[in-house]
Amino acid sequence: MNRNERLQMRKRDAFNGLLQRLNGTPDLTIKLALAALYLAIAVYLWAQQASVEIPALKHLMRYALTVYLLFGGAALLLYPIGLRMARDRLQCIGLVNHAGIPPDLLHKCRDSGNPRVTVWEFNNRSIPLEDWEKKRPAIETTLGINIVKLAYARGKSRVLVYAVPAGEDLPEVLRWGVSCLSRESFVLVLGEGYAGPVTVNLAHVPHILLGGSTGSGKSVLLKLLLMQCIKKGARVFIADFKGGVDFPKVWHDKCRMCITEESLLDTLDRLVAALENRKSEFAALGCPNIDSYNKIRRPLPRLIFACDEAAEMLDKTGADAGRKKLLAQIESRLSTIARQGRAFGIHLILATQRPDAAVIPGQIKNNMDFRVCGRADNVLSQIILDSTDAADQIPKDARGRFITGDGTVFQGYLFDESVI
């Protein structure tokens, strides 16, 4: 890009920036100004033709006014304003291909599935989607948006940016209500994202890993998920090695609590035995999973095992030989459930601050496909999500703000524990 092109781009950016400051959304501002000009010209033409007394000239002006109204209105409605501005701004942040060419914005439209979301369609100029992901924070800043999702379209020739305006941030506090509970079989609601409710279906994604730094709100999110499991008829087992103090009495009434390693191993033995029993019953009836079985037999409840701080349960640091043997047995049972539990309706929901290999072995962690992270630094985010998305996208002072493994940011619900 030569000096003249840079100068022209700065002029265009300054002009668009002025319009943006006038109304906050550049496209709307420009279209309002053009609409006002369009109407002013239309009124002027109408007034002029009304004052003309020569019939032929009056007829000509009436025809011209009709053409102007039709074609001018169509152009105003259909022409996508701001295409060059978007191109210039993406070039400024370095989102370009090997030849230095930035993506072209083709058009914008409302997402048919969610009116809150605008879809920006770009000709991506052979720029890999990974480069878009790396530039995600810069794209959000320069275009004044919060990105919900990035996706390829038309093969890989187009990139779709699903976004909401930057001013539409998530609420700091989101209260749970009865209407928030999903009516679908075992769909659990985690909170609200930019595109609407964020959910997980345990029938499809059986195990959940929650992580984040101290005070990020992961314990509240865990309880939110367990509350919904109880309301949907599941039997819930909770490991809490703090004597159960983090769970009020109502949880002890509704769930089976494990407060010692011995009681935990006994509970896991029972869950593995239930898994083997269900495996035999399903095989005898030719049922591939619990949903199929429940359609022809007395329904079996889903079984949920949860732990609020997995490090308290699995960390071998400083353990003697006897305790290491006990922890190995616990790991073995958890690994069996992680590998085979989905089809038989037995699920793990584990929360921990730092789920590294010393806390959650790979054979368990690798089977926990649905991962959620609260605020975290780069290292912790990498451990939980295999990316630095949590460090990049969640404010350091945010509480109850999370991001999923696919990059969906959401605010978790707060709920009254007495209502479970």
FIKOL-801980 format. One record per residue (C-alpha): residue in three letters; z, x, y. Coordinates in pm, whole numbers, plus 50000, padded with zeros to 5 digits. Each point is the difference from the previous one (the first is absolute). Layout:
# FIKOL-801980
AlaZXY...
***
This chain:
# FIKOL-801980
Met500005000050000Asn498855015850327Arg501694999450340Asn497984970350130Glu500824979049691Arg503715008050036Leu499874989850367Gln498274967149918Met502514992849727Arg502935006650236Lys498474976250256Arg499564972549742Asp503535005749869Ala501464998650351Phe498154967650072Asn501084984249670Gly503545012650055Leu500114982750339Leu498874967549843Gln502535004249722Arg502855004350248Leu498904968350178Asn500444978449694Gly501265020449705Thr497024992149772Pro496745015950113Asp497644976249823Leu501694969350142Thr500065014050352Ile496335008950001Lys498984966549853Leu502104981050253Ala498425019350286Leu496514994049861Ala500794963249940Ala501094996350362Leu496785016950118Tyr497954978749762Leu501524967750134Ala499645011350362Ile496285006549953Ala499584966849819Val501674981250290Tyr497855018950251Leu496754991549815Trp501044963649968Ala500794998050372Gln496705016350092Gln497864977649782Ala501784969250133Ser499015009550356Val496345006649919Glu497674971650106Ile496695012549854Pro499694982749657Ala498205028549822Leu502485026250122Lys502934977149920His498704995049647Leu499575037649959Met503535007150118Arg501384973349767Tyr498165016549710Ala501325034350103Leu503564986450017Thr499694985549649Val498695032849858Tyr502755019350179Leu502744977249866Leu498735002249642Phe499215036949973Gly502765011950234Gly502634980049813Ala498765012349662Ala500065036150116Leu503494996050144Leu501344985049678Leu498235021949747Tyr499645034450157Pro502885022249883Ile501445016550309Gly501725033749968Leu497795016149732Arg499375031750197Met503645002450106Ala501164999349636Arg497445026749908Asp501075022550287Arg503694996749921Leu499535007949632Gln498015030750101Cys502845010750231Ile502515000149712Gly497655020149779Leu498914972849756Val496475013549955Asn497715010749716His498755035149933Ala497434996250278Gly502624989450255Ile498884963350004Pro502754973450017Pro499884965949825Asp498214971250171Leu501844967050047Leu497594973149879His502074969150070Lys503454984249990Cys501064966649856Arg503094981149890Asp500995004449636Ser499194967749818Gly503155003149790Asn502355007250292Pro499174990050359Arg502565025050134Val497905028949872Thr496815013050163Val497465018249784Trp498225029250169Glu496835009549812Phe498755035450050Asn496935018849886Asn502075029349882Arg497295027050022Ser500925014549658Ile503625006150104Pro502254997149689Leu502674973050001Glu502575027849948Asp499155013350347Trp500584965450146Glu503414998949828Lys500945034350138Lys499074988750351Arg501684966249963Pro502775005450262Ala497475013950250Ile497604971049936Glu502814975050063Thr500945017050325Thr496515004150141Leu498814964749910Gly503314982850083Ile500454984749654Asn502304999949699Ile497945005949688Val500744977249707Lys497435014149757Leu496985023049978Ala497244993149749Tyr496435008749914Ala497264973550020Arg496344999049896Gly500485028549761Lys501465026850220Ser497704996450299Arg502484978650193Val503735002050065Leu502004968750075Val503115003950215Tyr502354970249965Ala502295000350302Val502174980550242Pro500515008250370Ala502595026950065Gly502124975550201Glu500554978349692Asp502755021149842Leu502244988849717Pro503384984550091Glu503045022749977Val501964973249813Leu498484974849760Arg502254972949860Trp499534986749649Gly499614962649952Val499604978249692Ser496364994050096Cys499325037549962Leu500434998349621Ser496625001549827Arg499084970649778Glu497915021949773Ser501525009049663Phe501465034450054Val498735010050340Leu502735016250208Val499815001150380Leu501055032550167Gly499424991550366Glu497364994250265Gly497165024150073Tyr497384999250272Ala497764978649778Gly502724976449876Pro502524999749708Val500195031349785Thr500594991849633Val500095015349654Asn499214981849676Leu502175013349717Ala497574985449746His497435025250123Val502125028550141Pro503135000549784His502185027250154Ile501015007750358Leu501235032350158Leu501764997850336Gly500705031350204Gly500895011250348Ser502615018350198Thr503594987850041Gly500154969050220Ser496344990949956Gly500924966549843Lys498955005849640Ser503234984949860Val499384968050198Leu496434998849871Leu501215005149642Lys502434970950034Leu497254978550150Leu497825005849692Leu502894993949759Met500954967850179Gln496484986949948Cys500045010349634Ile503204980049949Lys498534969550174Lys496935002449773Gly502174999149688Ala500145036749904Arg503035017149848Val501025029150219Phe501885031749898Ile501285023150275Ala501275035849970Asp502465008550278Phe502235030349950Lys502004993450316Gly502144974949816Gly497784971050104Val501245000950360Asp496464999150141Phe499484966449831Pro502334971550102Lys501604977549739Val497104975450003Trp497805027149843His502565005549724Asp499914962849926Lys496204998749983Cys499195033949840Arg501285024149739Met501505030350177Cys500095035049848Ile502605021650170Thr500385027849741Glu497455021349816Glu501214986249667Ser499504963850108Leu496605009950141Leu498885015049668Asp501204968849819Thr498014977950239Leu496875021049960Asp500394999049620Arg500074962150022Leu496894999450219Val498085023049762Ala501114978249706Ala498754969250188Leu496715017950061Glu499595007349627Asn500904964049906Arg497474986250247Lys497395024549874Ser500404986149646Glu499994963550114Phe496955004150222Ala498085018249727Ala500784972749745Leu498614973450234Gly497105020750134Cys501344999050356Pro499005029650218Asn502764995050259Ile503004979450101Asp497974974750200Ser497904991749695Tyr503104997249781Asn501794977150244Lys497134975249988Ile500484993049629Arg503675006949939Arg503324994850173Pro499655021650313Leu501655034149995Pro501525012450325Arg498805032050161Leu502575027849985Ile500525021550309Phe501855033150000Ala500865013550346Cys501845029950139Asp500925004350366Glu500215038049988Ala498225015149703Ala501345034750080Glu503494987849906Met498584988949665Leu497675028349900Asp500845032050189Lys501025027049750Thr501225024850261Gly503365014649887Ala500114978749684Asp501635013949686Ala498354998849657Gly501474966249908Arg498914983450321Lys496525015549979Lys499624984949653Leu501064965850134Leu497585002750295Ala497195009749761Gln500624967949804Ile499964979750323Glu496725016750104Ser498494992649660Arg500804962750026Leu498694998050355Ser496815017849896Thr499434975049718Ile500404970850241Ala497775016650262Arg497205005449744Gln500154967249809Gly501934974950208Arg497174982850191Ala498574978949716Phe503454989549881Gly501404990150339Ile502495028750038His499915017450338Leu501575029050190Ile500834999850372Leu501435033750098Ala501145010250348Thr500825035550097Gln499955022050304Arg498045028349842Pro498234992249668Asp499015035649910Ala499725013349645Ala503725008549990Val500854963250052Ile497164979849845Pro498055018249725Gly496214998450013Gln499714978349687Ile501944972750185Lys498665005450352Asn496375000649886Asn500364964649866Met501444986350325Asp496744990550167Phe501414979950290Arg501705023850241Val501624991650331Cys501375024650254Gly502174995050306Arg500285025150281Ala499665035449869Asp498945035050092Asn496795015749871Val501605014649688Leu501794968049897Ser496924978750070Gln497915023449784Ile502484997149713Ile500084962050008Leu496434990650097Asp498075032049925Ser499044999550370Thr501625004450342Asp499254964050104Ala503684990350037Ala500675029350233Asp496844992850199Gln500254962150035Ile503684990049997Pro502055007150317Lys502995022649947Asp502424973750131Ala498524970949801Arg502234981249760Gly498504976249747Arg496475013250068Phe498135011449688Ile496605010949878Thr498494994849654Gly497985024749801Asp496734984350120Gly500965004850366Thr501234964750080Val502755000850265Phe502474971050003Gln503384988850131Gly502394990149721Tyr501954967750009Leu503724998050072Phe501854973649800Asp503484986049956Glu501365012549665Ser502114969049961Val496884978849941Ile499025015749668
***
